[in-house]
Amino acid sequence: MKIRSLLFAALLLVGLPIASSSAFVAVSVGIAPPPLPVYVQPACPVAGYLWTPGYWAWSPEVGYYWVPGVWVPPPRIGVYWTPPYWGFAGGSYAFHSGYWGPSVGFYGGINYGFGYNGFGYVGGEWAGNAFRYNTAVTRVNTTVIHNTYVNKTVIKNPKAGRASFNGPGGVNRQPTEKERQAMRAEHIDPTPQQRQVHEAAMKNPDLQARKTGGKPKIAALRTPDEATRLAAGSNGAENGGPKARGNAANAETAGGNKPEDANAGGAKRGQKAENAQANAKAGGEGAERADHETRKALKADADDAGNAAAAKASKQDRAVRRN
């Protein structure tokens, strides 16, 4: 496989701090990343945490590996996360790292779900010093988090595919002027907690595409503290692992190839677009199931909240009667 390591590749792969300019290309490889796996988002555990979706990363030693989605504290109040993405250009798939900033920039048009539908972020918003969560598209633990609202108008294109890269055979979209402005604005590097998850994921065979067929056993984490289980090679997370395996019929390896071929190299240029289209098609087959599972989880959260409120009202009513 043809590999071109660029300026910040070493920093990216070992999870060290990356300069703000690393929001641009960090590493590029000659074969497409696998489709995004299907998984259920764990409920936000702490008010003020923001969701950072999972993504495929790459290293020369293990090839593509999945970095689980995770709820993390932002580096400061008022900033949003722009996820990383892969983009096809010049015959290779280049990785563009994520960053924090006052607004969400371009992330390839990739539909990561849970508020990251390919353009901006609709899973919540800052209101002064507090973050408000849109429970129409993201899950929170409403027993401890009360800054919520419901906006279903942001739910669009529910049958979008699970392509994990921008370019032919994947997502074909260019940045808008608003996204370009965000790309030029102040950037803050991934936090130490995010780097911790990234580094632990790279060491876990259960997250390597060539060993799992593109179906990571741990697709999401509640908090960065759970990264210790990644390094230990856990067989699944309470939220994400088994559910992802049960619903990720879409999770083929890069370009629809066999797992053992993911890093075999020597892929013909003429096959790239065809393989990439297979990638996107395979991704689309599982998208509807992913949306169904997410809607079920959100409805269950709402039902639990409603039942709790009803129980509280009933208890108060009995107390009034006794008095």
N, C-alpha and C positions, 0 to 999 in steps of 0.2 A: 504494500500500500504506500502510496506517495504521501508523505507527511511534511508539512511545513510549519515548524514551530516559530512563532513570531516573538516580538519583544518581551511580552509579559507571560509567556507560556509557563515558565517554571514557577512563577509566583502563583498562577492560577491552580496548577496541578497540586501543589503542596498546601494550598489553602492559606497562603500568607497575604498580608495586606496588599492591595493592588491600587495603584495610583488612579486618580479620577479619569485620566485619559484612557484607561483600560476599559471604559465603556465601549470602546471600539474593539476591533478584532484582537483576540488573545491567542487563539490556536486554530488551525484548520486541518481537516483530514479529508481523505478521498472517498469516503462512503457516507451515505446519509444516516442520521440517527434513527433509532426505531420510533414507531408511533408512540404517542403519549399513552401510558397505561390508564385504565379506568379504575377509579377508586373513590371512596367516600371520604369527604373532608371531616376530620375530627372537630368537635365543637371548640370554639375559642375558650381557653381556660381562665384567662385573666383580662380584665378590662384594660384597654390600651394596647394590647398586642395586635399586630397586623399579620395577615396571612401572606406567606411567601410560597408560591406554588412550586411543586417539584419540577425537575428538569433533567435532561440527559447531559452528562458531562463525559469527558474522555481523557484517557491517559495512555501513554505508549505501552504500559505494562499490562493493563487489563482491558483496553478498548473502551467501549461505551459502558457507563454505569449510571444508575439512577440516584439522584440526590433528592431525598424525600421532601415533600412539602411540609412546612412547619410554621406554627404561630411563634412570632418573635417580638420582643420589644423593639420599637424603632430607635434609631440613634438619638432622636430628639423629637419634640412635639412639632406637628405640622408637616412632616415629610411623608412621602409615599414611596412604595417600592416599584421599580421598573424591572420586571423579570429578565433574565438572560434569554438569548435565543440563538439558534443556528440559522445561517443564511448562505445560500449557494451563490458563489461568485468566482469567476476565473477558474472553473473546473474543480473547485473544492468547496467543502462545507465549513464555513468559518464560525467560530463561537464568539458571540458578543456578550460580555459579562453584564450582570445586573448592577443596579445602583439605586441609592436613595436620593430623593430630590423634592422640591416644592410641588412638582406635578409629575404625572406619569408620562414617560417618553415612549419611544417606539420599541416594541418587542417583537417585531416581525409579523404582527397580525396573528400570532399563535393563540388559539383558543385554549388557554390553560384551565378555564372554568373557575367557578367560585368567585365571580366578580371580574376575573381577567378574561374577557370575551374576545380579545384581539385588539381592542382599542380602549385605552384608559383603564380605569378601575371603577366598578360600580358596586362593590361589596361593602362600601362604607365611606365615611367622610369625616373630616375634622370639624368640630364645632367649638371654637375656642381652644381650650386645653384638653378637651375630651374627644375621644373618637366614637362616632356613632356607627352602628353596624346595620346593614340592610339585610334583614333575615329572609328576604325573598330569594337571595342567592348565596348566602353564607351562613354557616352554623355557629351559634354561640351558646354558652351555658347560661341560660336566662336566670338561673338561681343566684348567680353572682354578678351578672352583667345586665344592666337595665337601660343602657344607652342604645336603644334599638329603634328601628323604623322599618316599614315595609314599602318597597317600591318595585312593583312587578313590571312596570313599563320598560325596565332596562333589560328584561329577558328577551333576547333576540336570537334568531337562528339556532333553535334548540337541537337541530340535527347536523350541526357542523361537524366536520371530520376531526380526527385526532392527529393530524399531521404535526410533526414536531419541528419543522424547519420552514424557512421562507425561501421561495424559489420554485423553479419548474418541478411539477409533481407534488409540491407542497402548498403553501399559502402564497399567493401572488398578490402582494400589497406593498405599496410604498408609503413612507411616512408622510403624514399631513404636515401642514405648516405649524400647527400647534405642537405636534410631536417633535418637529425639528427644533422648535424653540426650547422645549424641555431638554432635548439632547445637548443644547448649547448652554443650558443653565447650570447652576451649581450642582455638583454631584458629591455624594458621600459614599464611601466604600462599603461593601458588605460588613456587617458587624462581626465581632469575635465569635458570637454565638452561631452566626451563619457559617463562618469559616470552620467552626468546630463540626457542624453537621456535614459540610462538604468533605472535610478530611476523613471523617469516620466512614462516610459512604464509600469513598474510594477504596477502603481497606476491606469492605464486606463482600464476599463472593455472592451472597444472596441478592445483591443489587447489580451484578454484572450481566449485561445483555447476552453475552455469548454463553453464559452458564445457566441463565434462566429463560432463554427464549424471548427476552424482552418483557418478561413479566416479573418485576421486582417483588420480592416477598414482603418488603416493608415500603409501602408507597407514601405514607404520611406519618407525621409525628405531632403530638400535642404541643410539646415544648422542646427547646434545644437540649434540655437536660436528658431527654431520652436518647440522645446520640450515643450514649455509652452502650446502649443495646446494639447499635449498628456495628460498633467496633467488636462487640462480643459475638457477632454473627447470629443474631436472634432469628428464629424461624418465622417471625411475623409480628406485626403490631396489632394492638387491640383495634385501632382504626386504620385501615388501609391495606394490611397484608393479605389476609384471607379474602377479604371483600374484593380486592383487586384481582386476585387469582380467579375468583369465581365469575367475574364479569369482564375480564379483559381478553375476550376472544380476538380483539383487535391488535394485541400487543405482539406483533411479529418483530423479528430483528431487522436490522437496517436494510431498507430496500426490499424486504420480503425474502431475504436470504436465510439460509440455515444458520443457527447460532454459531456453529463452528467455523462458518465462513465470514463472520462479521469482521474479522481482522485478517483474513487470508491474503488480502492485497491483490494487486494486478487486475482490478475490476476494469472492464472495458468502458471507455468513455461513452460509447454509444448505448450502453445499457443503463447508464445512470438515470436518465429521465424516465425510462420504462420502470426501473426499480423504484424510483421515487414515487411514481404514480401508483404502484402497487402498495407502497407505504401508506399513502393517503387513503386509498380505497379500503385497505385493511383497517385503518383507523376509523373510517366512517361506519363500519359495521358495528362497532361497539359504542358509538357515541350516544345512540338513543337509549341503550341500557344504562350508560353512565348518568344521563339526565334523569332517567326513571329512578335510579337508586338515590340520587341527590334529592329529588322531589320527595321521595319516601322519607328520607332522613329529616328534611326540613319540616314535613308534615308531622312526623313523630315528635319533633321538638315543640312544635306549636300545640299539639295535643297534650303533651306533658305539661306545658305551661298552663293550658286551659284547665286541665284536671286539677293542677295545684291551686289555681285561683278558685275553682269551684269548691274544693275541699276547705279552703280557708274561709270562704263565704259561709259554707254550711256550719263550720265550727263557730263562727261569730254569731250566726243566727241562733244556734242552740244556747250560746251563752246569754244572748238577750232574753230568750224565753225563760231561762232559769231565773233571771233577775226580775 
